[in-house]
Amino acid sequence: MFRHVVLFTWVAGTTDEQKATVEAALKELPGAIPEIRRYEIGSDAGVNPGNHEFAVVADFDSVEDYLVYRDHPVHRAVIADAIKPILAERAAVQYAF
Amino acid sequence: MFRHVVLFTWVAGTTDEQKATVEAALKELPGAIPEIRRYEIGSDAGVNPGNHEFAVVADFDSVEDYLVYRDHPVHRAVIADAIKPILAERAAVQYAF
């Protein structure tokens, strides 16, 4: 399998509504992008200090399928419209497992 | 389920052997810590620029089981002996999904 992991921290003042918009928009992606095998996202639980605020873990059958997701117009729109406007920090890895 | 996601970037000059030592030590943890339900780790595939170098995605039945892992002496030893000496950056989220 091939996995995409990305962690986000939002800019100060980001509203709960903006965060909910991101989560809702991302949850639509498995329906729009059939290459997604698993898609598990969520907000940090606050168990440890210094964490990022949100995580996306997306699994694919291959790196090629991940690239379809990465470059898919529906995904790009979520990034441009919901994520980028409130993004302060981003950390990512893609790996085979 | 409860998930722990952590991404690492190693200090410049970290050897492949040191990286392999981290991976091998982490792969021992599911055998030592029965609370781990899924444990999928790996090095960044180099598909995108600016990524961290290594990812750990660990799943548990509950936040309590994650805390057993987090504070487990075998896990703490891997962090102290194999990870900390070569760690440049760390990004993490823990979330329910």
N, CA and C atoms of all chains as a GROMACS GRO file, in nm:
protein
  582
    1MET      N    1   0.085  -0.119   0.000
    1MET     CA    2   0.000   0.000   0.000
    1MET      C    3   0.088   0.125   0.000
    2PHE      N    4   0.030   0.236  -0.038
    2PHE     CA    5   0.103   0.364  -0.038
    2PHE      C    6   0.022   0.463   0.043
    3ARG      N    7   0.092   0.531   0.137
    3ARG     CA    8   0.019   0.619   0.230
    3ARG      C    9   0.066   0.764   0.221
    4HIS      N   10  -0.031   0.852   0.225
    4HIS     CA   11  -0.005   0.995   0.233
    4HIS      C   12  -0.046   1.041   0.373
    5VAL      N   13   0.049   1.103   0.444
    5VAL     CA   14   0.021   1.156   0.578
    5VAL      C   15   0.050   1.306   0.574
    6VAL      N   16  -0.047   1.387   0.615
    6VAL     CA   17  -0.020   1.530   0.623
    6VAL      C   18  -0.081   1.585   0.753
    7LEU      N   19  -0.006   1.670   0.819
    7LEU     CA   20  -0.047   1.733   0.943
    7LEU      C   21  -0.055   1.884   0.918
    8PHE      N   22  -0.158   1.946   0.972
    8PHE     CA   23  -0.178   2.090   0.953
    8PHE      C   24  -0.184   2.162   1.088
    9THR      N   25  -0.134   2.285   1.090
    9THR     CA   26  -0.160   2.378   1.198
    9THR      C   27  -0.225   2.500   1.135
   10TRP      N   28  -0.333   2.549   1.198
   10TRP     CA   29  -0.410   2.660   1.141
   10TRP      C   30  -0.359   2.792   1.195
   11VAL      N   31  -0.386   2.899   1.121
   11VAL     CA   32  -0.344   3.032   1.167
   11VAL      C   33  -0.424   3.070   1.291
   12ALA      N   34  -0.366   3.158   1.372
   12ALA     CA   35  -0.436   3.205   1.492
   12ALA      C   36  -0.567   3.271   1.449
   13GLY      N   37  -0.672   3.248   1.526
   13GLY     CA   38  -0.800   3.310   1.493
   13GLY      C   39  -0.887   3.228   1.402
   14THR      N   40  -0.834   3.113   1.356
   14THR     CA   41  -0.918   3.025   1.274
   14THR      C   42  -1.040   2.983   1.354
   15THR      N   43  -1.157   2.994   1.292
   15THR     CA   44  -1.280   2.964   1.366
   15THR      C   45  -1.312   2.815   1.360
   16ASP      N   46  -1.392   2.770   1.454
   16ASP     CA   47  -1.438   2.631   1.454
   16ASP      C   48  -1.513   2.601   1.324
   17GLU      N   49  -1.584   2.703   1.274
   17GLU     CA   50  -1.660   2.684   1.151
   17GLU      C   51  -1.565   2.658   1.032
   18GLN      N   52  -1.455   2.734   1.026
   18GLN     CA   53  -1.357   2.713   0.919
   18GLN      C   54  -1.297   2.573   0.930
   19LYS      N   55  -1.268   2.530   1.053
   19LYS     CA   56  -1.212   2.396   1.074
   19LYS      C   57  -1.313   2.290   1.031
   20ALA      N   58  -1.439   2.312   1.064
   20ALA     CA   59  -1.544   2.216   1.028
   20ALA      C   60  -1.560   2.211   0.875
   21THR      N   61  -1.543   2.324   0.811
   21THR     CA   62  -1.553   2.329   0.664
   21THR      C   63  -1.444   2.244   0.601
   22VAL      N   64  -1.323   2.253   0.655
   22VAL     CA   65  -1.212   2.170   0.603
   22VAL      C   66  -1.247   2.022   0.619
   23GLU      N   67  -1.290   1.986   0.740
   23GLU     CA   68  -1.317   1.844   0.768
   23GLU      C   69  -1.428   1.792   0.678
   24ALA      N   70  -1.534   1.872   0.662
   24ALA     CA   71  -1.646   1.828   0.578
   24ALA      C   72  -1.604   1.814   0.432
   25ALA      N   73  -1.525   1.909   0.385
   25ALA     CA   74  -1.482   1.906   0.245
   25ALA      C   75  -1.392   1.785   0.219
   26LEU      N   76  -1.301   1.758   0.313
   26LEU     CA   77  -1.211   1.643   0.296
   26LEU      C   78  -1.290   1.512   0.300
   27LYS      N   79  -1.392   1.507   0.382
   27LYS     CA   80  -1.471   1.383   0.394
   27LYS      C   81  -1.547   1.351   0.266
   28GLU      N   82  -1.560   1.450   0.178
   28GLU     CA   83  -1.626   1.426   0.048
   28GLU      C   84  -1.532   1.359  -0.052
   29LEU      N   85  -1.401   1.366  -0.025
   29LEU     CA   86  -1.304   1.323  -0.126
   29LEU      C   87  -1.312   1.173  -0.159
   30PRO      N   88  -1.329   1.085  -0.061
   30PRO     CA   89  -1.338   0.943  -0.099
   30PRO      C   90  -1.451   0.916  -0.200
   31GLY      N   91  -1.560   0.992  -0.191
   31GLY     CA   92  -1.670   0.974  -0.286
   31GLY      C   93  -1.636   1.026  -0.424
   32ALA      N   94  -1.542   1.120  -0.429
   32ALA     CA   95  -1.508   1.183  -0.558
   32ALA      C   96  -1.384   1.122  -0.621
   33ILE      N   97  -1.302   1.054  -0.542
   33ILE     CA   98  -1.175   1.002  -0.592
   33ILE      C   99  -1.164   0.854  -0.557
   34PRO      N  100  -1.206   0.767  -0.649
   34PRO     CA  101  -1.215   0.622  -0.619
   34PRO      C  102  -1.080   0.557  -0.590
   35GLU      N  103  -0.970   0.626  -0.622
   35GLU     CA  104  -0.838   0.567  -0.592
   35GLU      C  105  -0.810   0.563  -0.442
   36ILE      N  106  -0.885   0.637  -0.363
   36ILE     CA  107  -0.864   0.638  -0.217
   36ILE      C  108  -0.911   0.505  -0.158
   37ARG      N  109  -0.826   0.432  -0.091
   37ARG     CA  110  -0.864   0.306  -0.028
   37ARG      C  111  -0.910   0.327   0.117
   38ARG      N  112  -0.832   0.407   0.192
   38ARG     CA  113  -0.870   0.442   0.329
   38ARG      C  114  -0.845   0.591   0.346
   39TYR      N  115  -0.930   0.654   0.426
   39TYR     CA  116  -0.917   0.800   0.443
   39TYR      C  117  -0.961   0.831   0.585
   40GLU      N  118  -0.862   0.850   0.672
   40GLU     CA  119  -0.893   0.870   0.814
   40GLU      C  120  -0.835   1.003   0.860
   41ILE      N  121  -0.922   1.097   0.895
   41ILE     CA  122  -0.880   1.233   0.927
   41ILE      C  123  -0.932   1.270   1.065
   42GLY      N  124  -0.869   1.373   1.124
   42GLY     CA  125  -0.922   1.416   1.253
   42GLY      C  126  -0.840   1.526   1.317
   43SER      N  127  -0.901   1.590   1.415
   43SER     CA  128  -0.835   1.696   1.490
   43SER      C  129  -0.754   1.638   1.605
   44ASP      N  130  -0.645   1.706   1.637
   44ASP     CA  131  -0.560   1.660   1.747
   44ASP      C  132  -0.642   1.653   1.876
   45ALA      N  133  -0.617   1.547   1.952
   45ALA     CA  134  -0.696   1.521   2.073
   45ALA      C  135  -0.646   1.601   2.194
   46GLY      N  136  -0.535   1.672   2.179
   46GLY     CA  137  -0.485   1.753   2.290
   46GLY      C  138  -0.418   1.672   2.399
   47VAL      N  139  -0.371   1.552   2.366
   47VAL     CA  140  -0.308   1.466   2.466
   47VAL      C  141  -0.164   1.511   2.496
   48ASN      N  142  -0.099   1.567   2.394
   48ASN     CA  143   0.041   1.609   2.412
   48ASN      C  144   0.058   1.754   2.366
   49PRO      N  145   0.146   1.829   2.433
   49PRO     CA  146   0.170   1.967   2.390
   49PRO      C  147   0.253   1.970   2.261
   50GLY      N  148   0.242   2.080   2.189
   50GLY     CA  149   0.330   2.102   2.075
   50GLY      C  150   0.291   2.030   1.948
   51ASN      N  151   0.174   1.968   1.947
   51ASN     CA  152   0.129   1.897   1.827
   51ASN      C  153   0.074   1.990   1.720
   52HIS      N  154   0.066   1.937   1.597
   52HIS     CA  155  -0.014   2.004   1.495
   52HIS      C  156  -0.161   1.985   1.532
   53GLU      N  157  -0.249   2.051   1.453
   53GLU     CA  158  -0.391   2.053   1.491
   53GLU      C  159  -0.478   1.953   1.419
   54PHE      N  160  -0.434   1.906   1.301
   54PHE     CA  161  -0.522   1.821   1.220
   54PHE      C  162  -0.438   1.722   1.142
   55ALA      N  163  -0.492   1.604   1.121
   55ALA     CA  164  -0.419   1.501   1.047
   55ALA      C  165  -0.508   1.441   0.938
   56VAL      N  166  -0.444   1.411   0.825
   56VAL     CA  167  -0.505   1.333   0.718
   56VAL      C  168  -0.415   1.214   0.693
   57VAL      N  169  -0.472   1.094   0.698
   57VAL     CA  170  -0.398   0.973   0.661
   57VAL      C  171  -0.479   0.906   0.551
   58ALA      N  172  -0.420   0.900   0.433
   58ALA     CA  173  -0.491   0.848   0.315
   58ALA      C  174  -0.410   0.733   0.254
   59ASP      N  175  -0.477   0.621   0.231
   59ASP     CA  176  -0.410   0.503   0.177
   59ASP      C  177  -0.453   0.474   0.035
   60PHE      N  178  -0.357   0.427  -0.044
   60PHE     CA  179  -0.381   0.399  -0.186
   60PHE      C  180  -0.317   0.265  -0.221
   61ASP      N  181  -0.359   0.208  -0.335
   61ASP     CA  182  -0.296   0.082  -0.377
   61ASP      C  183  -0.156   0.104  -0.432
   62SER      N  184  -0.128   0.225  -0.480
   62SER     CA  185   0.001   0.250  -0.544
   62SER      C  186   0.035   0.399  -0.539
   63VAL      N  187   0.161   0.430  -0.567
   63VAL     CA  188   0.200   0.571  -0.573
   63VAL      C  189   0.127   0.641  -0.689
   64GLU      N  190   0.102   0.565  -0.794
   64GLU     CA  191   0.030   0.625  -0.907
   64GLU      C  192  -0.111   0.670  -0.864
   65ASP      N  193  -0.178   0.586  -0.785
   65ASP     CA  194  -0.311   0.624  -0.738
   65ASP      C  195  -0.304   0.744  -0.644
   66TYR      N  196  -0.198   0.750  -0.563
   66TYR     CA  197  -0.180   0.868  -0.476
   66TYR      C  198  -0.166   0.993  -0.563
   67LEU      N  199  -0.091   0.983  -0.671
   67LEU     CA  200  -0.068   1.101  -0.757
   67LEU      C  201  -0.199   1.147  -0.823
   68VAL      N  202  -0.289   1.052  -0.854
   68VAL     CA  203  -0.422   1.090  -0.906
   68VAL      C  204  -0.493   1.175  -0.800
   69TYR      N  205  -0.486   1.131  -0.676
   69TYR     CA  206  -0.548   1.206  -0.564
   69TYR      C  207  -0.482   1.343  -0.549
   70ARG      N  208  -0.348   1.341  -0.545
   70ARG     CA  209  -0.275   1.466  -0.521
   70ARG      C  210  -0.312   1.573  -0.623
   71ASP      N  211  -0.324   1.533  -0.747
   71ASP     CA  212  -0.347   1.628  -0.856
   71ASP      C  213  -0.494   1.639  -0.899
   72HIS      N  214  -0.582   1.571  -0.828
   72HIS     CA  215  -0.723   1.570  -0.866
   72HIS      C  216  -0.786   1.708  -0.844
   73PRO      N  217  -0.864   1.757  -0.942
   73PRO     CA  218  -0.921   1.892  -0.930
   73PRO      C  219  -1.007   1.910  -0.805
   74VAL      N  220  -1.079   1.807  -0.764
   74VAL     CA  221  -1.165   1.821  -0.645
   74VAL      C  222  -1.078   1.839  -0.521
   75HIS      N  223  -0.967   1.764  -0.517
   75HIS     CA  224  -0.873   1.776  -0.404
   75HIS      C  225  -0.804   1.912  -0.406
   76ARG      N  226  -0.761   1.953  -0.523
   76ARG     CA  227  -0.692   2.082  -0.537
   76ARG      C  228  -0.785   2.195  -0.494
   77ALA      N  229  -0.915   2.180  -0.523
   77ALA     CA  230  -1.011   2.285  -0.486
   77ALA      C  231  -1.025   2.294  -0.334
   78VAL      N  232  -1.026   2.181  -0.266
   78VAL     CA  233  -1.036   2.182  -0.120
   78VAL      C  234  -0.914   2.252  -0.061
   79ILE      N  235  -0.797   2.222  -0.118
   79ILE     CA  236  -0.675   2.286  -0.070
   79ILE      C  237  -0.683   2.438  -0.090
   80ALA      N  238  -0.721   2.477  -0.210
   80ALA     CA  239  -0.722   2.621  -0.244
   80ALA      C  240  -0.830   2.696  -0.165
   81ASP      N  241  -0.949   2.637  -0.157
   81ASP     CA  242  -1.063   2.710  -0.100
   81ASP      C  243  -1.076   2.700   0.052
   82ALA      N  244  -1.044   2.582   0.107
   82ALA     CA  245  -1.071   2.562   0.251
   82ALA      C  246  -0.944   2.558   0.335
   83ILE      N  247  -0.836   2.501   0.279
   83ILE     CA  248  -0.716   2.479   0.363
   83ILE      C  249  -0.618   2.597   0.356
   84LYS      N  250  -0.579   2.634   0.236
   84LYS     CA  251  -0.475   2.738   0.222
   84LYS      C  252  -0.508   2.868   0.296
   85PRO      N  253  -0.635   2.915   0.290
   85PRO     CA  254  -0.664   3.042   0.357
   85PRO      C  255  -0.638   3.040   0.508
   86ILE      N  256  -0.636   2.921   0.571
   86ILE     CA  257  -0.620   2.919   0.718
   86ILE      C  258  -0.495   2.840   0.759
   87LEU      N  259  -0.408   2.811   0.662
   87LEU     CA  260  -0.293   2.724   0.691
   87LEU      C  261  -0.172   2.803   0.744
   88ALA      N  262  -0.124   2.760   0.861
   88ALA     CA  263  -0.003   2.822   0.917
   88ALA      C  264   0.118   2.732   0.894
   89GLU      N  265   0.100   2.600   0.920
   89GLU     CA  266   0.211   2.505   0.905
   89GLU      C  267   0.160   2.373   0.847
   90ARG      N  268   0.251   2.304   0.775
   90ARG     CA  269   0.214   2.177   0.713
   90ARG      C  270   0.334   2.083   0.724
   91ALA      N  271   0.308   1.957   0.756
   91ALA     CA  272   0.416   1.857   0.762
   91ALA      C  273   0.362   1.732   0.696
   92ALA      N  274   0.442   1.671   0.608
   92ALA     CA  275   0.390   1.556   0.534
   92ALA      C  276   0.498   1.452   0.509
   93VAL      N  277   0.452   1.330   0.488
   93VAL     CA  278   0.534   1.219   0.440
   93VAL      C  279   0.442   1.132   0.355
   94GLN      N  280   0.499   1.078   0.248
   94GLN     CA  281   0.429   0.972   0.175
   94GLN      C  282   0.520   0.849   0.178
   95TYR      N  283   0.466   0.733   0.210
   95TYR     CA  284   0.553   0.616   0.221
   95TYR      C  285   0.482   0.487   0.183
   96ALA      N  286   0.559   0.392   0.139
   96ALA     CA  287   0.506   0.258   0.109
   96ALA      C  288   0.511   0.178   0.237
   97PHE      N  289   0.406   0.095   0.258
   97PHE     CA  290   0.411   0.008   0.376
   97PHE      C  291   0.344  -0.125   0.347
   98MET      N  292  -1.136   0.408   1.715
   98MET     CA  293  -0.992   0.384   1.725
   98MET      C  294  -0.921   0.515   1.760
   99PHE      N  295  -0.801   0.503   1.811
   99PHE     CA  296  -0.720   0.621   1.843
   99PHE      C  297  -0.586   0.605   1.774
  100ARG      N  298  -0.544   0.715   1.704
  100ARG     CA  299  -0.423   0.706   1.622
  100ARG      C  300  -0.316   0.807   1.666
  101HIS      N  301  -0.194   0.758   1.666
  101HIS     CA  302  -0.078   0.843   1.689
  101HIS      C  303  -0.002   0.853   1.557
  102VAL      N  304   0.018   0.977   1.511
  102VAL     CA  305   0.094   1.000   1.389
  102VAL      C  306   0.213   1.088   1.425
  103VAL      N  307   0.334   1.044   1.388
  103VAL     CA  308   0.452   1.128   1.412
  103VAL      C  309   0.542   1.122   1.289
  104LEU      N  310   0.593   1.238   1.250
  104LEU     CA  311   0.682   1.252   1.136
  104LEU      C  312   0.816   1.303   1.188
  105PHE      N  313   0.924   1.247   1.134
  105PHE     CA  314   1.057   1.286   1.178
  105PHE      C  315   1.141   1.337   1.062
  106THR      N  316   1.227   1.434   1.090
  106THR     CA  317   1.335   1.471   1.000
  106THR      C  318   1.465   1.453   1.076
  107TRP      N  319   1.562   1.389   1.014
  107TRP     CA  320   1.689   1.356   1.080
  107TRP      C  321   1.790   1.467   1.060
  108VAL      N  322   1.887   1.473   1.149
  108VAL     CA  323   1.993   1.575   1.136
  108VAL      C  324   2.077   1.544   1.012
  109ALA      N  325   2.139   1.648   0.956
  109ALA     CA  326   2.227   1.630   0.841
  109ALA      C  327   2.339   1.534   0.880
  110GLY      N  328   2.375   1.445   0.787
  110GLY     CA  329   2.484   1.352   0.815
  110GLY      C  330   2.437   1.222   0.878
  111THR      N  331   2.306   1.211   0.907
  111THR     CA  332   2.255   1.085   0.959
  111THR      C  333   2.282   0.974   0.858
  112THR      N  334   2.336   0.865   0.907
  112THR     CA  335   2.374   0.756   0.815
  112THR      C  336   2.255   0.664   0.787
  113ASP      N  337   2.264   0.592   0.677
  113ASP     CA  338   2.160   0.494   0.646
  113ASP      C  339   2.151   0.389   0.756
  114GLU      N  340   2.266   0.360   0.815
  114GLU     CA  341   2.268   0.260   0.923
  114GLU      C  342   2.189   0.311   1.044
  115GLN      N  343   2.207   0.439   1.078
  115GLN     CA  344   2.132   0.496   1.191
  115GLN      C  345   1.982   0.493   1.162
  116LYS      N  346   1.946   0.525   1.035
  116LYS     CA  347   1.804   0.523   0.997
  116LYS      C  348   1.749   0.380   1.006
  117ALA      N  349   1.830   0.284   0.961
  117ALA     CA  350   1.786   0.144   0.966
  117ALA      C  351   1.770   0.098   1.111
  118THR      N  352   1.856   0.147   1.198
  118THR     CA  353   1.846   0.112   1.340
  118THR      C  354   1.714   0.160   1.399
  119VAL      N  355   1.674   0.282   1.363
  119VAL     CA  356   1.546   0.335   1.411
  119VAL      C  357   1.433   0.246   1.362
  120GLU      N  358   1.434   0.216   1.233
  120GLU     CA  359   1.324   0.138   1.175
  120GLU      C  360   1.316   0.000   1.239
  121ALA      N  361   1.432  -0.063   1.256
  121ALA     CA  362   1.433  -0.198   1.315
  121ALA      C  363   1.384  -0.194   1.460
  122ALA      N  364   1.428  -0.092   1.534
  122ALA     CA  365   1.388  -0.084   1.676
  122ALA      C  366   1.238  -0.059   1.688
  123LEU      N  367   1.186   0.029   1.603
  123LEU     CA  368   1.042   0.056   1.608
  123LEU      C  369   0.961  -0.068   1.570
  124LYS      N  370   1.010  -0.145   1.475
  124LYS     CA  371   0.938  -0.265   1.431
  124LYS      C  372   0.928  -0.371   1.540
  125GLU      N  373   1.010  -0.358   1.643
  125GLU     CA  374   1.004  -0.451   1.757
  125GLU      C  375   0.889  -0.415   1.853
  126LEU      N  376   0.841  -0.291   1.844
  126LEU     CA  377   0.748  -0.244   1.946
  126LEU      C  378   0.614  -0.319   1.948
  127PRO      N  379   0.553  -0.352   1.833
  127PRO     CA  380   0.427  -0.427   1.842
  127PRO      C  381   0.442  -0.557   1.920
  128GLY      N  382   0.558  -0.619   1.914
  128GLY     CA  383   0.580  -0.743   1.990
  128GLY      C  384   0.594  -0.718   2.138
  129ALA      N  385   0.636  -0.598   2.173
  129ALA     CA  386   0.661  -0.567   2.314
  129ALA      C  387   0.543  -0.495   2.380
  130ILE      N  388   0.456  -0.435   2.298
  130ILE     CA  389   0.348  -0.354   2.353
  130ILE      C  390   0.215  -0.399   2.290
  131PRO      N  391   0.146  -0.491   2.359
  131PRO     CA  392   0.025  -0.552   2.302
  131PRO      C  393  -0.089  -0.453   2.276
  132GLU      N  394  -0.081  -0.334   2.333
  132GLU     CA  395  -0.188  -0.235   2.308
  132GLU      C  396  -0.187  -0.183   2.164
  133ILE      N  397  -0.079  -0.203   2.093
  133ILE     CA  398  -0.069  -0.157   1.954
  133ILE      C  399  -0.158  -0.244   1.865
  134ARG      N  400  -0.252  -0.185   1.796
  134ARG     CA  401  -0.340  -0.259   1.706
  134ARG      C  402  -0.284  -0.261   1.563
  135ARG      N  403  -0.239  -0.146   1.514
  135ARG     CA  404  -0.173  -0.137   1.384
  135ARG      C  405  -0.049  -0.050   1.399
  136TYR      N  406   0.055  -0.084   1.324
  136TYR     CA  407   0.180  -0.009   1.337
  136TYR      C  408   0.245  -0.007   1.200
  137GLU      N  409   0.228   0.106   1.130
  137GLU     CA  410   0.277   0.114   0.993
  137GLU      C  411   0.374   0.230   0.980
  138ILE      N  412   0.500   0.199   0.952
  138ILE     CA  413   0.606   0.299   0.954
  138ILE      C  414   0.679   0.295   0.821
  139GLY      N  415   0.749   0.406   0.790
  139GLY     CA  416   0.827   0.402   0.667
  139GLY      C  417   0.896   0.533   0.636
  140SER      N  418   0.992   0.524   0.545
  140SER     CA  419   1.066   0.642   0.501
  140SER      C  420   0.992   0.711   0.388
  141ASP      N  421   1.008   0.844   0.384
  141ASP     CA  422   0.942   0.921   0.278
  141ASP      C  423   0.988   0.870   0.142
  142ALA      N  424   0.892   0.864   0.049
  142ALA     CA  425   0.920   0.806  -0.083
  142ALA      C  426   0.983   0.906  -0.179
  143GLY      N  427   0.993   1.033  -0.138
  143GLY     CA  428   1.058   1.132  -0.224
  143GLY      C  429   0.969   1.179  -0.338
  144VAL      N  430   0.838   1.164  -0.323
  144VAL     CA  431   0.746   1.203  -0.429
  144VAL      C  432   0.724   1.354  -0.432
  145ASN      N  433   0.732   1.417  -0.314
  145ASN     CA  434   0.710   1.562  -0.307
  145ASN      C  435   0.825   1.628  -0.232
  146PRO      N  436   0.861   1.752  -0.271
  146PRO     CA  437   0.967   1.822  -0.199
  146PRO      C  438   0.917   1.871  -0.064
  147GLY      N  439   1.011   1.895   0.025
  147GLY     CA  440   0.978   1.960   0.151
  147GLY      C  441   0.917   1.870   0.257
  148ASN      N  442   0.914   1.740   0.231
  148ASN     CA  443   0.856   1.647   0.329
  148ASN      C  444   0.951   1.617   0.444
  149HIS      N  445   0.893   1.564   0.552
  149HIS     CA  446   0.975   1.501   0.656
  149HIS      C  447   1.027   1.370   0.600
  150GLU      N  448   1.116   1.304   0.678
  150GLU     CA  449   1.185   1.187   0.624
  150GLU      C  450   1.126   1.054   0.665
  151PHE      N  451   1.051   1.050   0.774
  151PHE     CA  452   1.006   0.921   0.826
  151PHE      C  453   0.871   0.939   0.894
  152ALA      N  454   0.787   0.836   0.885
  152ALA     CA  455   0.654   0.844   0.946
  152ALA      C  456   0.626   0.719   1.029
  153VAL      N  457   0.558   0.742   1.141
  153VAL     CA  458   0.503   0.634   1.223
  153VAL      C  459   0.353   0.660   1.235
  154VAL      N  460   0.273   0.560   1.200
  154VAL     CA  461   0.129   0.567   1.221
  154VAL      C  462   0.092   0.446   1.306
  155ALA      N  463   0.046   0.473   1.428
  155ALA     CA  464   0.017   0.366   1.523
  155ALA      C  465  -0.127   0.377   1.569
  156ASP      N  466  -0.200   0.266   1.562
  156ASP     CA  467  -0.342   0.266   1.600
  156ASP      C  468  -0.365   0.188   1.727
  157PHE      N  469  -0.460   0.239   1.807
  157PHE     CA  470  -0.491   0.178   1.936
  157PHE      C  471  -0.643   0.172   1.952
  158ASP      N  472  -0.689   0.088   2.047
  158ASP     CA  473  -0.833   0.083   2.072
  158ASP      C  474  -0.882   0.206   2.147
  159SER      N  475  -0.794   0.273   2.220
  159SER     CA  476  -0.837   0.385   2.305
  159SER      C  477  -0.718   0.477   2.332
  160VAL      N  478  -0.751   0.598   2.380
  160VAL     CA  479  -0.645   0.690   2.417
  160VAL      C  480  -0.564   0.633   2.534
  161GLU      N  481  -0.631   0.558   2.619
  161GLU     CA  482  -0.560   0.498   2.733
  161GLU      C  483  -0.452   0.399   2.683
  162ASP      N  484  -0.488   0.321   2.581
  162ASP     CA  485  -0.390   0.227   2.526
  162ASP      C  486  -0.274   0.302   2.459
  163TYR      N  487  -0.308   0.414   2.394
  163TYR     CA  488  -0.200   0.495   2.336
  163TYR      C  489  -0.105   0.543   2.445
  164LEU      N  490  -0.160   0.587   2.558
  164LEU     CA  491  -0.076   0.638   2.667
  164LEU      C  492   0.015   0.528   2.723
  165VAL      N  493  -0.034   0.404   2.724
  165VAL     CA  494   0.053   0.292   2.765
  165VAL      C  495   0.173   0.284   2.671
  166TYR      N  496   0.146   0.296   2.543
  166TYR     CA  497   0.253   0.294   2.442
  166TYR      C  498   0.348   0.412   2.462
  167ARG      N  499   0.287   0.532   2.473
  167ARG     CA  500   0.368   0.653   2.482
  167ARG      C  501   0.467   0.644   2.598
  168ASP      N  502   0.422   0.592   2.709
  168ASP     CA  503   0.504   0.593   2.831
  168ASP      C  504   0.574   0.459   2.857
  169HIS      N  505   0.560   0.366   2.765
  169HIS     CA  506   0.618   0.233   2.785
  169HIS      C  507   0.771   0.240   2.782
  170PRO      N  508   0.837   0.172   2.878
  170PRO     CA  509   0.983   0.180   2.885
  170PRO      C  510   1.054   0.135   2.757
  171VAL      N  511   1.000   0.037   2.689
  171VAL     CA  512   1.065  -0.011   2.565
  171VAL      C  513   1.057   0.098   2.459
  172HIS      N  514   0.941   0.165   2.452
  172HIS     CA  515   0.923   0.275   2.356
  172HIS      C  516   1.014   0.393   2.394
  173ARG      N  517   1.016   0.426   2.520
  173ARG     CA  518   1.099   0.538   2.566
  173ARG      C  519   1.246   0.511   2.535
  174ALA      N  520   1.286   0.385   2.546
  174ALA     CA  521   1.428   0.351   2.518
  174ALA      C  522   1.460   0.372   2.371
  175VAL      N  523   1.367   0.336   2.282
  175VAL     CA  524   1.391   0.357   2.138
  175VAL      C  525   1.406   0.506   2.109
  176ILE      N  526   1.320   0.584   2.173
  176ILE     CA  527   1.328   0.729   2.153
  176ILE      C  528   1.464   0.782   2.201
  177ALA      N  529   1.502   0.742   2.322
  177ALA     CA  530   1.626   0.795   2.382
  177ALA      C  531   1.751   0.745   2.307
  178ASP      N  532   1.750   0.617   2.271
  178ASP     CA  533   1.874   0.557   2.218
  178ASP      C  534   1.889   0.571   2.067
  179ALA      N  535   1.777   0.561   1.994
  179ALA     CA  536   1.788   0.556   1.847
  179ALA      C  537   1.739   0.684   1.779
  180ILE      N  538   1.634   0.746   1.836
  180ILE     CA  539   1.571   0.858   1.765
  180ILE      C  540   1.630   0.993   1.806
  181LYS      N  541   1.633   1.020   1.936
  181LYS     CA  542   1.677   1.154   1.982
  181LYS      C  543   1.816   1.194   1.929
  182PRO      N  544   1.913   1.099   1.930
  182PRO     CA  545   2.047   1.138   1.885
  182PRO      C  546   2.052   1.190   1.741
  183ILE      N  547   1.953   1.154   1.658
  183ILE     CA  548   1.961   1.196   1.516
  183ILE      C  549   1.842   1.283   1.476
  184LEU      N  550   1.765   1.329   1.575
  184LEU     CA  551   1.640   1.399   1.544
  184LEU      C  552   1.663   1.549   1.522
  185ALA      N  553   1.618   1.597   1.405
  185ALA     CA  554   1.625   1.741   1.377
  185ALA      C  555   1.488   1.805   1.397
  186GLU      N  556   1.382   1.741   1.343
  186GLU     CA  557   1.246   1.795   1.355
  186GLU      C  558   1.146   1.683   1.379
  187ARG      N  559   1.037   1.721   1.447
  187ARG     CA  560   0.932   1.625   1.479
  187ARG      C  561   0.798   1.694   1.466
  188ALA      N  562   0.699   1.624   1.405
  188ALA     CA  563   0.563   1.678   1.392
  188ALA      C  564   0.469   1.565   1.426
  189ALA      N  565   0.368   1.594   1.509
  189ALA     CA  566   0.281   1.485   1.553
  189ALA      C  567   0.137   1.534   1.571
  190VAL      N  568   0.046   1.436   1.561
  190VAL     CA  569  -0.095   1.454   1.597
  190VAL      C  570  -0.141   1.320   1.652
  191GLN      N  571  -0.227   1.326   1.753
  191GLN     CA  572  -0.299   1.206   1.795
  191GLN      C  573  -0.448   1.237   1.779
  192TYR      N  574  -0.524   1.147   1.720
  192TYR     CA  575  -0.666   1.176   1.697
  192TYR      C  576  -0.752   1.050   1.698
  193ALA      N  577  -0.876   1.071   1.732
  193ALA     CA  578  -0.975   0.963   1.730
  193ALA      C  579  -1.033   0.958   1.590
  194PHE      N  580  -1.057   0.834   1.543
  194PHE     CA  581  -1.123   0.825   1.410
  194PHE      C  582  -1.213   0.704   1.403
   0.00000   0.00000   0.00000
